[in-house]
Amino acid sequence: MVTRDFSGEEIYRVLVNTGNFRHVRTSGSHLIVEWIPPEDHNTEPRRVTIPLHDRIDLGTLRSIADQAGAENFDAFCEWIDQNR
């Protein structure tokens, strides 16, 4: 079974270090990262808000996956787990 137990810091590090997102700003206890697609992609930029919690709730994790453009939630969780 795929783990879904991640901290906000772990998700942030994977998105920035592996997922080509860049840190935009910090707003209180939330980190905002952004992905700008290459010019040959026909997609919009993606902005993801990550709460700096020790453990991210399942609904919040699903929201982060959606914001990041994940098509498969389990695959997203597996990717985070493999790269943290």
C-alpha positions as CSV (number, residue, x, y, z in Angstrom):
1,M,0.0,0.0,0.0
2,V,1.2,3.5,-0.8
3,T,2.0,5.7,2.1
4,R,0.2,9.0,2.5
5,D,2.0,10.2,5.6
6,F,4.0,13.2,4.6
7,S,5.0,16.5,6.3
8,G,4.7,19.8,4.4
9,E,8.4,20.1,4.4
10,E,8.8,16.7,2.7
11,I,6.3,17.6,0.0
12,Y,7.9,21.0,-0.5
13,R,11.4,19.5,-0.9
14,V,10.3,17.0,-3.5
15,L,8.3,19.5,-5.6
16,V,11.2,22.0,-5.6
17,N,14.1,19.5,-6.0
18,T,12.5,16.9,-8.3
19,G,9.4,18.4,-9.7
20,N,10.8,21.6,-11.2
21,F,8.7,23.9,-9.0
22,R,10.2,27.1,-7.7
23,H,9.6,28.8,-4.3
24,V,7.5,31.9,-4.9
25,R,6.9,33.1,-1.3
26,T,6.0,32.1,2.2
27,S,2.8,33.3,3.7
28,G,2.6,32.6,7.4
29,S,2.9,28.8,7.8
30,H,2.3,28.1,4.1
31,L,4.8,27.8,1.3
32,I,3.8,28.7,-2.2
33,V,5.6,27.1,-5.1
34,E,5.0,27.5,-8.8
35,W,5.7,25.5,-12.0
36,I,6.1,27.3,-15.2
37,P,5.6,25.0,-18.2
38,P,8.1,25.0,-21.1
39,E,7.0,26.9,-24.2
40,D,6.2,23.7,-26.1
41,H,3.7,22.6,-23.4
42,N,0.1,23.6,-23.9
43,T,-0.7,24.0,-20.2
44,E,-1.1,26.8,-17.7
45,P,1.4,27.5,-14.9
46,R,0.6,25.7,-11.7
47,R,0.7,27.3,-8.2
48,V,0.7,25.0,-5.2
49,T,0.2,26.0,-1.5
50,I,1.8,23.7,1.0
51,P,1.0,24.0,4.7
52,L,4.1,23.5,7.0
53,H,2.4,20.9,9.1
54,D,4.2,17.8,10.6
55,R,1.5,15.7,9.0
56,I,-0.6,16.6,6.1
57,D,-4.3,15.5,6.2
58,L,-5.5,13.3,3.4
59,G,-7.9,15.9,2.0
60,T,-5.1,18.5,1.9
61,L,-2.7,16.0,0.3
62,R,-5.3,15.4,-2.4
63,S,-5.7,19.2,-2.9
64,I,-1.9,19.5,-3.2
65,A,-1.8,16.7,-5.8
66,D,-4.6,18.4,-7.8
67,Q,-2.9,21.8,-7.7
68,A,0.4,20.2,-8.8
69,G,-1.4,18.6,-11.8
70,A,-1.2,14.9,-10.7
71,E,-3.5,12.7,-12.8
72,N,-3.2,9.8,-10.4
73,F,-3.3,10.4,-6.6
74,D,-1.6,7.1,-5.7
75,A,1.2,7.6,-8.2
76,F,1.7,11.2,-6.8
77,C,2.0,9.8,-3.3
78,E,4.4,7.1,-4.5
79,W,6.5,9.7,-6.3
80,I,6.7,11.8,-3.1
81,D,7.6,8.8,-1.0
82,Q,10.4,7.7,-3.4
83,N,12.0,11.2,-3.6
84,R,11.8,12.4,-0.1
